[in-house]
Amino acid sequence: MRSILVYADHGKSTPARLQSALALGRATGGHVTVLVDTPLSPYLSIDGFGSGFVATDMLREALERDDKFGVAIAEQLAREDVAFDVVRSDDETVDAMTTVGRLADVAVVSHGCRFAGELALRGACPVLVVPEAGLLTQPVDVACVAWDGGNEAARALREAVPLLALAGQVHVLTVTEAEKTGGFPPTDALRYLSRHGVKAELHEVARVASVEQSLAGAVALRGAQLLVMGAYGHRRLTEFLMGGVTRYFLDIVTPPALLLAH
C-alpha cells in the first residue's frame, strides 16, 4: 500500500488517524495524501421564494479556517519521515474521498466516522478504519480475515495482502453456517495467501449467537488488532442499511481496526 489517502478534519480523532497513516507509510515505503474538505452544501440555502443563495461570509470563514488547517498539517508532516501532500476540496466529503481515492491503495478514516460504511461501498479503494484514540502500529501482531466465500470477502483479502504480509500472525475465520452458497471455500483463501508468502491458520468458528457476535468473539480471543472483511450493503442506500456484520463492527464499542472492501 504505497498510496495512502487519509481524511483530516477538526475532530479529536484526526491526530491519531494521521499517525496511523504515517505508520502505514513507513512500513510500506508509501506516500500519504491528506484530504482537508470544506463541503459547500452547509452554506447553501433556499429562500421562501425558491431561490438559492450562499452564506458568503460563513463560507469564506470556513474556507480560510480549513486552508490554515491544511497548512498546519503540512508543517507538521514536514517534520516526519514520510512523503506526503495535502489536498483541498469543496465537494461533499464522500465524493471528495472517492475522487481523490481513485488512485489510492487505501483510504484511512477513524472508527465512529459517520461515512465510513458509505465510503467502503462507493469508494474506489479499500477503507482502513482505525481506532479513534491511539496509534495503529505497523506491522500488527495479529490480523484476522472474516471469510464467508463471497466476492466481497475475496476482494478484501486481495486488497489486504500488503498488510497481512507484514503481520505476525494471520487467522482466517469462517463462522459455521455463514458461508455463501456457491462461494469460494476457505482453503482457497489460504492457498491465495500462501502464494503471496503469507502463512495463515484456518479456524471454523461455532455460531453461538449471531454471525457478528460469533466473529467478534473469535477476533477478541486471538487479540487481533486488525480485521479484514467484505463490506456488504447497497451503494444507492444509506450506510445504515449495510449488512448486519459490517454495521456491527462499525458500531462496536471497542473494535479492532477494520479493512473494508466491497
Helices and strands as residue ranges (DSSP letters): E 3-8, H 14-28, E 31-37, G 41-43, E 44-46, E 52-54, H 56-77, E 83-89, H 93-100, G 101-103, E 106-110, H 116-122, E 127-130, E 142-146, H 151-164, E 169-175, H 186-195, E 201-205, H 211-221, E 226-230, G 239-241, H 244-251, E 257-261
